[in-house]
Amino acid sequence: MKAIVKFALGEDGMGLLDVPEPIPHEGELKVKVLAAGICGGDVHCMKDERLAIMPVTLGHEFVGQIVETCGDVGDFKVGDWVVTLPACYSCGECDFCKAGMVTLCAERKSIGSYVDGAMAEYVVVPAKYSFKVPDEVEDKIPYALSEPFIVGVHGAYERVRVNPGDVVVVSGPGQIGLLAMQAFKTRGAYVIVSGLKADADRLNLALQLGADAVADSMEKLKEEIRMVNPAGADIVVEAASHPSSLRDCLEVVKVRGQLLYLGYFGGRDVTFRFDTIHEKELDIYGSNSTTMASWEIGMKLINERKVDLAPLVSMKLPLSDWKRGFEAVINKEAYKVVFCPDMDE
């Protein structure tokens, strides 16, 4: 089968290769991939900014249909449509695993970096970390965005304290920012999405998806916050993975406010005025991927159509056009690029 594989260091160490089809073992599902999204983490892998055990097929955001099962897979059956929590191989014994926080397991292995992932015709995943997609849904491709949306759910539902009416600033109108914005809206927050003047299209999309306000400069951001809470933002969400975004978040958050870090700087050093944390008595929360509980919450929100993922799918490509897809992500020419293996046929 065809797969996008990271096989060596350097950006030239990645390509579309012929690899054997995966074989499911006890408790696993073999899934024919309908769509697999490019995550910022895949770009970091390509650039050697995130560890990958090479050779490995990239891709952890996907939706597909089960074509084979092995052993005890619960109530899953051939023909079911599924999505899967990426960190699906872990020790199963530590406190984090027992609590469903498998991403934090010291021995966890995620598809797409440690184990072959979904940028391929087929992927194998454990049934216990998979979730059904309703059969009646006509367009299932947006479900490939389940994982990045649930990254926002983990932050909005499990990491920070959110009260109805809280003013939340999401800094960065990329896909994670726009998905996190929708997660916070389901909690009753007043959400302002902040970006740059170059982000005009993304900020307009934020409004279409339910943002209460947008800002394309610090002056505009302060004005929007002042109109609803002169004390400052109750919660700021860093989703741009840029030092200036982090500094802006620290400037506009209120005293005793909360900062949620959803971004990923790829190992780069970041400087900011650390004393701000002390002076404002801020609560700062990292939010690393997802948990089993956040998947339960997130899938319910998606299935009940409380959020809209479809507008973020802005480019669909065959696996053979993988270079174009990664370039579109790096150059910010698309919100979410998904590879559809059937397009190669």
N, C-alpha and C positions, 0 to 999 in steps of 0.2 A: 504494500500500500504506500501512498505518498504521505510524507510528513515533513513539517518544518522542524529541523533539528539543529540544536546548538552542539557542535562537535569539537570545537577548539577555541582557544582564546582569540580575541580580536573579532571585529565585525565581519571579517571574511570567514570566520569559523562558524558560519551559519548558512544553511541552505535547504533546498527541497530535495529530500532523498527518498529512495525506495527502501523501505524497512519491512520486516515481517509483521503481519497482523498480530496484535496482542492476544494472548490466551487467558481467559478468566480462570482463577483458582477459587478455592472454597470461599463462599460468601461474596463473590464478585460478579459484576455485570459487565458484559461486553456491549458497548454502545456505539451505534453508527452516528457520527457527529453530523448534526444539521448545521450548526453555526458555532464558531469559536472566536471570542473577542480578543483583541490585543489590549493588554493591560500595560500600565507604566512599568510594572515589574518585568514584563517580557522585554521591554526596551532596556531596562537595567541589566537583564541577563545578557542581551545582545552586546551591550557595552562593557560587560564584565564588572558591573557595579553591584551585582547581586550574585551570591554563590549559586552555581548550578553544577550538578554532578554529570559531567559529560561522558559520552554523548547522551542527550536527552531531548525528547520531543517537547517543544514549548506548548504553553496554553493551559490555563486553569479556569477560564470563563467559558462555559459551553452549555449547549442544550442538544440532546440527541435522543435516539430511540433504541431501546434494548433489543439486541438481536440474539443474545445468548446469555444464559445464567449458569452458575456452578454452585452446587450445594445449597445450603440454607440461605436464601435471600429474602426471607420474610414474605410479604405479599407482592413483591415485584414479579413481573412476568414478561416474557417476550412480547414486544409491541408497545409496552409502556414508554412514555416520554419522561425524561429525567434531567435534573441538574444535580450538581454534587459540590459539597464543601471541599475546597482544594486540599487542605492539610489532612488527607484521609488515611494516612499511614502513621501510626503513633504507637507508643508503648502499651496503652490501654490500662496501665496500672497506677500511674502517678495521680496526684490530686487533681491536676488540670484535666487529664483525660476523663477521670470519673465525674468531673463537673461539666463535661461537654466543651471545655475550653482547649480543644486539641491543638490549636495553633501555638499554644504556649508550652506544649510538651517538648522537653529537651531532645527527644528522639523523633519528633515528627518529621515526616517526609511528604512534601506537597507534590501533587501532579504538576508537571510543567517546569520543575526545577530539580527535584530529586528523583522523581519517577516520571516516566513518559506521560505526556499530557495530551491535550485535545486538539492541537493544530495538526490534525491527521484525519484520515478517513474513519478510523475507529480508535476508541480509548477504553481502557478497563478501569473500573472504579469499584470500591466496596459498596455493597448495598446499604450498609448501616449508616453511611454518611451521604446517602442520596435521597432526593425528594422528588415526588411525582409532579409532573406538569399535567393539568387537566386535559383530557382527550378532546374536549369540546372547543378548546382554544384553536381558532383557525390559523392565526399567524403566531407560530411558536418561536420565531427567531429572536424577538425581544427578550425571551427568557434567558438568552445567553448573557444578559446583563444582570441576572439575578445576583450573582456573587458581588459585583461592585456596588449594587444597590444595598445589599445586606452588610457590606462594610460600613455604609452610612447608618444603617439600622443599629449595628453594634455600638457605634459611637453615640447615637441619639437616644437609644433605649437602655443601654447597659453601662455606659461609662459616665455620662454627665447627668446632672439633675435638671429636669426640664419641667417647668410649670406652664400651664396655658397662659399665653400672652407674653411670655418671656421674649425679649429681643435677642435674636440670634443673627450674628454676622457670619456668613460663609465667604471666606476670602479665597477666590479662585473659581471661575465659572467653567472649569473643565468638567469631564464626565463625573468624577468623584464628587466635586462640589455641587453639581446640579442634582445628582442622586441623593446626596446628603441633605440638600435643601428640601427635597420631597419627604425624606424621612422625618425631618424636624417639623414640617407642616402637619404631618399626621399626628404629631404630639400637641398641636395647638399653638405652636410658636409663631411669632411675627418674625419673618425671615427676610433679611437684606443680603443680597448677593453682591459682592464687591469684585471688581476687576479693573482692567485698564481700558483706555479709549479704543485700543486695538481689539478689544473683546466685545465690540458693539453687538455683533450677531449673537454671541453666546449670552450676553446679558438680556437681549430681547427674548431669547429662548427661555431664560430663567423666568421671565415674567409670564410667558405662555404656560409654563409648567407649574405656576402657582406662587412664585416669589412675591412678597408684598411690596418690595422696592428693590432697586438696583443702584449701584454707584460706580462711576468710572474714574473717580479721583478721591483722594483723601478728604478734600473739602466737601465734596458731595456726600461722601460716606458719613462724615461728622454731622452734616446737616440732616440727613435721613435719620440718624440715630437720635439726634437732639429732638426731633419732632415727636418721637414716641417715648423716649426715656432720656431726659437730660443728664442722668447720672452715668450713662454709657451703656454699652451692650452687656446683657446678662451673660451671654455665652458667645465666644468667638471660636470659629472653626478654621484652622489653617489647612487648606486643601489645595494650595498652589505649589507647594514644595519649593518656595523661593524665600530667601532671607528677608527681603523687603516685605513680603506678605506677613511673615511672622512678626516683624517689628510693628507693622500696622495693627495687627491683632492686639498686641500688647498695649498699644497706644489708646485704642478705642474701647477696650474692655473696662467695665466699671470696677470700682474698688470692691474686693471680695467677689469678683466675677470668676468665670470658668473659661479656661482655654482647652479646646479639644484639638489634638494634633492628629489629622487624618493623612497628611502628606507623607512623602518619603524622599529624603534628600540624597539617597543613593551613596551614602558614605561621605558626602562632602562636609567639610567643617562649616559651621554656621555661627556668626557672631551677632549678638544682640545685647542690650543693656539688661543684665541679669537682675540688677537691683530693683527693677520694676516689679518683679514677682514678690519681693520682700515688701516694697512700699505699698503695693495694692493688696497684699495678702491674697494672692491669686491661688486658685486650685487649678492645677495643670494635669491633664489626662492624656496619656497615649492611648491609641486605639488601634490594635494590631489585628487586621483581618476580621474574622468572624468567629462565632460560637454556634453550637447546636441550637441554643435558645434563640439567638438572633435569626437563624435560618427559619425556625418555626414562625417567628413574628413576621419576618420579611416575606416569606412565601404566602402567608395569609393576606398581607397587604397587597401583594401583587395579584393573587387570585381573586381578591375582592375588588380589584381595580381601584384601589385607593391611591395608586400612583400610576404614572404613565412612562414606561421605558421606551416605547417605540420611537418617539421623536429623536432619541439619541443615537439610533442606529442610522448613521449617515453614509456609510460606505460598505457595500457587500462585494467581496472579491473571491475568486478561486484561490486555492492554495498556491497555484503556480505564479500568482501575482503578488507573492508575499513581500517582495521588496517595495513595491508601490504602497502596500498597506502600512509597513513600518515607517516609510518616509512621510506618509500622510499624518501619522500620529506624532512623529518627531517635529514636523513642521506645523502642527496644529491646523491641518487642513480638514480635519474631520473630528466629530465628537467621539464616535465609537466605530472602529473598523472591525468587521467580522469576516472571517473566512468561512466560506460555504463549500465544502469539498465536492458536493454534487455539481457545482458549476464547472469543474474540470472535466466532467464526463461529456 
